[in-house]
């Protein structure tokens, strides 16, 4: 899985999505420790996972 690293001049928060022809899906999240509160990002990721599970169950 490829993901964007945290660099000085870049987005404060990154979402990387990679799929394959067989239907596999990888999603990674990265953020700058000093630019974004970890609790905020962890809450976003938890909400994202919950919503993704809901969509997949449809």
CNS distance restraints for C-alpha pairs under 8 A (distance, minus, plus):
assign (resid   1 and name CA) (resid  18 and name CA) 7.38 0.50 0.50
assign (resid   1 and name CA) (resid  26 and name CA) 7.26 0.50 0.50
assign (resid   2 and name CA) (resid  16 and name CA) 7.83 0.50 0.50
assign (resid   3 and name CA) (resid  16 and name CA) 5.96 0.50 0.50
assign (resid   3 and name CA) (resid  28 and name CA) 6.60 0.50 0.50
assign (resid   3 and name CA) (resid  29 and name CA) 7.92 0.50 0.50
assign (resid   3 and name CA) (resid  30 and name CA) 7.80 0.50 0.50
assign (resid   4 and name CA) (resid  14 and name CA) 6.98 0.50 0.50
assign (resid   4 and name CA) (resid  16 and name CA) 7.27 0.50 0.50
assign (resid   4 and name CA) (resid  30 and name CA) 7.13 0.50 0.50
assign (resid   5 and name CA) (resid  30 and name CA) 7.00 0.50 0.50
assign (resid   6 and name CA) (resid  10 and name CA) 7.26 0.50 0.50
assign (resid   6 and name CA) (resid  12 and name CA) 7.96 0.50 0.50
assign (resid   6 and name CA) (resid  30 and name CA) 7.00 0.50 0.50
assign (resid   6 and name CA) (resid  31 and name CA) 6.25 0.50 0.50
assign (resid   6 and name CA) (resid  32 and name CA) 5.75 0.50 0.50
assign (resid   7 and name CA) (resid  32 and name CA) 7.85 0.50 0.50
assign (resid  11 and name CA) (resid  31 and name CA) 7.93 0.50 0.50
assign (resid  12 and name CA) (resid  31 and name CA) 5.52 0.50 0.50
assign (resid  12 and name CA) (resid  32 and name CA) 5.62 0.50 0.50
assign (resid  12 and name CA) (resid  35 and name CA) 6.02 0.50 0.50
assign (resid  12 and name CA) (resid  36 and name CA) 6.48 0.50 0.50
assign (resid  13 and name CA) (resid  29 and name CA) 7.37 0.50 0.50
assign (resid  13 and name CA) (resid  30 and name CA) 5.89 0.50 0.50
assign (resid  13 and name CA) (resid  31 and name CA) 4.36 0.50 0.50
assign (resid  13 and name CA) (resid  32 and name CA) 6.86 0.50 0.50
assign (resid  13 and name CA) (resid  36 and name CA) 7.47 0.50 0.50
assign (resid  14 and name CA) (resid  29 and name CA) 5.62 0.50 0.50
assign (resid  14 and name CA) (resid  30 and name CA) 5.18 0.50 0.50
assign (resid  14 and name CA) (resid  31 and name CA) 6.16 0.50 0.50
assign (resid  15 and name CA) (resid  27 and name CA) 6.96 0.50 0.50
assign (resid  15 and name CA) (resid  28 and name CA) 5.80 0.50 0.50
assign (resid  15 and name CA) (resid  29 and name CA) 4.74 0.50 0.50
assign (resid  15 and name CA) (resid  30 and name CA) 6.75 0.50 0.50
assign (resid  16 and name CA) (resid  27 and name CA) 5.54 0.50 0.50
assign (resid  16 and name CA) (resid  28 and name CA) 5.13 0.50 0.50
assign (resid  16 and name CA) (resid  29 and name CA) 6.44 0.50 0.50
assign (resid  17 and name CA) (resid  25 and name CA) 7.23 0.50 0.50
assign (resid  17 and name CA) (resid  26 and name CA) 5.81 0.50 0.50
assign (resid  17 and name CA) (resid  27 and name CA) 4.59 0.50 0.50
assign (resid  17 and name CA) (resid  28 and name CA) 6.68 0.50 0.50
assign (resid  18 and name CA) (resid  25 and name CA) 5.84 0.50 0.50
assign (resid  18 and name CA) (resid  26 and name CA) 5.26 0.50 0.50
assign (resid  18 and name CA) (resid  27 and name CA) 6.54 0.50 0.50
assign (resid  19 and name CA) (resid  23 and name CA) 6.66 0.50 0.50
assign (resid  19 and name CA) (resid  24 and name CA) 5.49 0.50 0.50
assign (resid  19 and name CA) (resid  25 and name CA) 4.39 0.50 0.50
assign (resid  19 and name CA) (resid  26 and name CA) 6.30 0.50 0.50
assign (resid  20 and name CA) (resid  24 and name CA) 5.34 0.50 0.50
assign (resid  20 and name CA) (resid  25 and name CA) 6.70 0.50 0.50
assign (resid  29 and name CA) (resid  45 and name CA) 7.92 0.50 0.50
assign (resid  31 and name CA) (resid  35 and name CA) 7.61 0.50 0.50
assign (resid  31 and name CA) (resid  36 and name CA) 6.75 0.50 0.50
assign (resid  31 and name CA) (resid  41 and name CA) 7.99 0.50 0.50
assign (resid  32 and name CA) (resid  36 and name CA) 6.05 0.50 0.50
assign (resid  33 and name CA) (resid  37 and name CA) 7.07 0.50 0.50
assign (resid  33 and name CA) (resid  38 and name CA) 6.97 0.50 0.50
assign (resid  36 and name CA) (resid  40 and name CA) 7.38 0.50 0.50
assign (resid  36 and name CA) (resid  41 and name CA) 7.26 0.50 0.50
assign (resid  37 and name CA) (resid  41 and name CA) 6.61 0.50 0.50
assign (resid  38 and name CA) (resid  42 and name CA) 6.01 0.50 0.50
assign (resid  39 and name CA) (resid  43 and name CA) 6.02 0.50 0.50
assign (resid  40 and name CA) (resid  44 and name CA) 6.23 0.50 0.50
assign (resid  41 and name CA) (resid  45 and name CA) 6.15 0.50 0.50
assign (resid  42 and name CA) (resid  46 and name CA) 6.18 0.50 0.50
assign (resid  43 and name CA) (resid  47 and name CA) 6.22 0.50 0.50
assign (resid  44 and name CA) (resid  48 and name CA) 6.01 0.50 0.50
assign (resid  45 and name CA) (resid  49 and name CA) 6.11 0.50 0.50
assign (resid  46 and name CA) (resid  50 and name CA) 6.26 0.50 0.50
assign (resid  47 and name CA) (resid  51 and name CA) 6.17 0.50 0.50
assign (resid  48 and name CA) (resid  52 and name CA) 6.03 0.50 0.50
assign (resid  49 and name CA) (resid  53 and name CA) 6.16 0.50 0.50
assign (resid  50 and name CA) (resid  54 and name CA) 6.33 0.50 0.50
assign (resid  51 and name CA) (resid  55 and name CA) 6.23 0.50 0.50
assign (resid  52 and name CA) (resid  56 and name CA) 6.12 0.50 0.50
assign (resid  53 and name CA) (resid  57 and name CA) 6.16 0.50 0.50
assign (resid  54 and name CA) (resid  58 and name CA) 6.74 0.50 0.50
